[in-house]
Amino acid sequence: ATLEIMDKMKEACIEPDKALCNILVQKCSRAGETSVMTRILQYMKERFIVLRRPIFLEALEALKASGDSDELLREVNPHLSYEGIESDPILSDQGYITDRSTIIYLLSAKNWYAIEEMINKMASKNVKMENHILSDVMEASCANYRLSCGLTVMRYSLRVGCELDRSAYCSLLGQYIRNSSFDLVVEIVEGLIKSGCNLGAYLPSILILRLGYAGQSAYAAQIFRLLTADKNVVSYTAFINAYFQAGKVDRALDLFTQMKTVGIPACSGTYEVLIHGLQKARRKEESEHYRRERMNMQWHLQYRDQCSPEDSLCNYLFCGLHG
C-alpha cells in the first residue's frame, strides 16, 4: 500500500514531500516493511529529505528488530546519526559523531575541498572513519572529476587501515588511466597490494591490458611484478600483449615461455595475441608455428566439457580483437 501511494503520486507527477515521507516511513516501521522503507529512504537521500526524531527512532527500532542494516537510515539523517549507538565507545565519541555528520553533509553539498581538509586532519590524528562513508566519498568525487579528493581518501584509508569497496578503487583507477596519470595508477595498486587489500585476480589484469594499449609497458611490468599468487593466463596474456604493443617482440615471447614453465597453459586468447603480434612484426614463420599450435590445442579441447573461468575471460578479451 505504501509503494502504491508513491507510485500513484509519481504517475501524477507529484513528488512526495518531507511530511509524506515521514508518514510513509512510520507506516513501514509499524508494519515491519523494511524493504519498502529502504526504497523510501533512498528517495529521501537523493532529495536531501530528513526524518523527524520520533519517526527516526521508530525506523531504527524496526530495522534492529528485522536484523537489517541501519547505515542508509543514518546517512539520510546525519543530524540524528548518533541516536542508538551509545553502546559503541568509538561511534558514540562526540568528536567522531561530529566528524561523521560533517563529512556526510559536505558530501551532500559536494564541497570536495572541505572534505579533503577534514580527511587530512583525521589522518594526522590517526582517526578512523566508517568504510562505507569513505567509499561513497571516493566514488562521488571521481564521478564529479575531483580526483584529488578521491586520492586523499585513498591515501588516508591506507594509512589508518580501512579497506574500501572495490568499486571505489575502480572509480579512481579508471579516472587516472583516462587522464594518462599512469604513475598514480601504479602507486595506488602498489599501496593496495602491500596493505593486503584483495583486488581479486582480474582487476590487475585489466589494468595491465589498459596500460599496454596506452603504450605503457614499463608501468604494466610494475603491476605484473606486484602480483604473486594472483598471476594467471589473463594477466600473462595482457602483459604479453603490452610487450607486443610496445614493439618488444622477444620479451613477449620470453614471457610466453615463462608462463608455460610455471605451469599455466595457454588458451585461444593467448595464441590470438601471439599470432597477431608476430604478424605485425613480420615474423611469419613464428606466427604460423603458433597458429598450428593453437589448432592442435583446439582439437584436444573439443573433448573437454567446459573452459575454466580464466580461459573464458582471456578468450573474451583477446579473441577476434584484431579482426
N, C-alpha and C positions, 0 to 999 in steps of 0.2 A: 504493500500500500504506500509506503514511504517513497519508493522509487517511482511509483505511478504518478505521485504528485509532482515530483521533479520533472519527469518525462513530459507530462501534460503542460507544465509551465514552459518547458523548452520549445514544445510544439507551438505554443502561443507566443514565442519569442519574448518570454518574461523570465528574467533570471532571478532565482531565489536570493533574497536579501539576508542580512545578518539575523533578523528576527526569525525568519522562517527556518534558516539553517540551525539555529539554536533549538527550535521546536522539533525539527526532524531528528537531530542528534539525540534529544531527550527521549523521543519515541523509540528510537533504535536501542537506546540504553536500557529502557524498561522492558523492551521485548526481547532483548538479548540478540538482536540482529547486528552483530559486529561487522559482518562482511558488507552490509549495506552502509553502516556507519563509516567504514573506510572510504567508500566512494564519495560520501558527502564531505568527509574531511579533506579528501584530495581536491574536491571542487573548491572548498574554502581556502586551501593552501594556495591555489592558483590565483585566487582573487583577494588574498590578504584579509579574509574574514576570520574573526576570533569568536570564541565562546565566552559566555558569562561564567563566572566561577562555579556556581552551583551545578550548571549543566556540565562543565568540565569534570567536576568531581563524580557526577553520575556516570559519565562516559568512562572515566578512569576505573571505577569500580566494575563496570560491565566488562571492560577489557581484561581486567585481572581475573574476574570470575570465569571467563571463557579461555583464559590462558593465552590470549593474543598479545602481541607487542603494542606498547603504548607510545612508540617512537613518533609515529605520524601525529598523534594527538598532541604531543608536546611541541613538535615542530610548528604546528598550526597556531599554538598558543604559547609563545615564548614568555609572555608575561606571567604565565601560571606554571612554567615548566618545573619549578621547584616543588610543587604540590605532590605529596605522597612519596617522596624519596628521602625522607629524613633518616631512614634506617641505613642508608649508604653513606659512610663517612666522607667519601670523595665527592659524590654527587650532591650531598647536602651542604658542602662547604659554600659559604656565601660568595666568596671570590670566584669560585668555579661557576656558580649559578649566574653571576653577573656576566662573566666572560662568555658563557654558553649563549645566554639570551642576547647579548650584544652581537655576537657573530651571526646568529640566526637573523636578527634584524638587519644587519649590514648586508647579509646575503640577499634578503628580500629587496633591499634598496639598491643592490648591485654597486655597492661602494667598495670597489676592489682595493683601492689604496688603503683605506682604513682597515680592511681585513688583513692586508699584508702587515701593517704596523702592529696589529694585535697578535698575529701569529708569531712575528719576530720577538715580541716581548714575552710571549708564552714560552718560546723556545729557549730564551736566555734564562728563564726560571725553571726550565725542565717540567713545565706543567702540561699534563696530557688533556686531550680533548677526545670526545667520542668519535670513533672511526667513521660512522655513517655521516656525521656532520662534515668532517673533513673531506670525505668522498664527494658529497654534494657540492662543496665549495670548489673543489678541483674541477669537477665536470662542468659546473656553471661558468667558472672563469674561462675555461677553454672554449666553451660554446660562445662566449662573448669576446673571444680573442684577447683576453687579458692573461697572457701566458706567464707573466712574471708572478702573478698571484698564485697560479697553479704550481709553478716551480717552487715558490716559497713554502706552500703547503706540503709538497713532496719532500723537500729537504727537512722540514720540521718533523714530518712523520717518521723519517729515517732516524732522526736524532733522538726522538723520545720513544721509538719502538712501536709505532702504530702501523699496522698493515691495513691498507685501504682496499676498496673494491677494485678488482682487476679492470673494470670498465673505466674507472677514474684514471688509472695509469695509461690505458689505451688512448683515452682522450688526449692526454698530454703528449704522449709519444707521437700520435698521429699528427698533431699540430706542428711539432718540431720537425718532423720529416717533411711536411708540406712547406715549411719555411726554410728547408735546407740547413737547419741547425743540427748537423749530424754529431758534432762534438757533445752537445747536450743530450742527444738520444743515447749515446754510449755512456755518458755519465749517469743518466737515470737508470739504465739497465744494470750497470755495474753496481750502483748503490743498492738496487733492489735485490739482486742476486746475492751480494755479500751480506746483506742483512737477513737472509734466509727467506725472503718473500717468494712464494710459489707463483711463478709466472706461467706455469704449465709447459707442456712440451712444444706447443705450436706458435705461441706469440713470438718468441725469439726467432723462430724460423721465418715467420712473415716479415719481421724486421730485417733480417739478413736479405731476404728477397727484395724488399723495397730499397735497401741500401745498394744492392747490386745493380738494380735498374737505374739508380741515380749515379752510377759510376763510382761508387764509394767502396771499393773492395777492401781497402785498409780498415775502414770502420766496421765493415761486415766481418772481417777477420777478428777484430777485437771482441765482438759479441760472440762469435763462434767459440773463441778460446775460453770465454767465461762459462760456457756450458760444460757440464760434466756428464752426469748420468742421463741428461735430457737429450743428448745427441741421438738423432735417428735419421731415417732416409730422407725426411723432409728437410731437416737442417743441413745435411750434407749436400743434397741436390741444390738447395738455394745458394749455398756457398760456392759450389762448382759453377753454377750459373753466374754468380758475381764475378768469378775469375774470368769466365768467357766474355762477359760484358766489358771487362777491363782489358781484354786482349791478352790475358795471361794464360795462354792455352796449356802450356806444360804444367803450370801449377794446378790447373783444373784437373788434368789427367793424373797428377800425383795424388791429389785429394781423392779422386775416384778409387785409386789403388788402395789408399789408406782406409777408405770406407769398407772395401771388401776384406782387407786384412783384419779389421776389428770385428768382422762377422756380420756386417749389415748388408743384406742383399739388395741389389739394385732393382728398381721397378721400371715400368714403361716410361714414367715421367723423367727418371734419371737418364735413360737412354735417349729420350727426346732432346734433352739439354746437350748431351754429348754429341749426338749426330748433327744437330743444328750448329753447335759451336764449332765443330771441326769443319763442317761445310763452309761456314763463314770465313774460317781461317785458311780455306783452300787446301785442306789436308784430306783429300778424297779417299785415299786408301784406308786411313784410320776410321773415317766416317763409315765406310762400307763394312769394316770389321765389326763395329758396334751395331750396325744395322742387322747384320747376320746374328750377332749375339742376342739382340733383342728378339728376333724371330724365334730363335731356339728357346729363349725363356718363355715366350708367349705360348709356344707349342706345349711346354710342360705345364704351364699354368692352367690350361684348359681342363686338366684333371683335378684341379683344386676347387673346393666348394665356393670359397669367397676370398677376397683380398683382406689384408689387415687394414685397420683404420689409417695407419701411417701411409701404406701404399695407395690407398684410395685418395687421401688428401694430396699426396705428391702427384698422382696422375691427374687429379682435377686441376692442380695449379699449373702443370707444365705440358700435359699432352694437348697437342693442337694449338699451343700458344704461338708458335712461329709460322702457322699457316701450312 
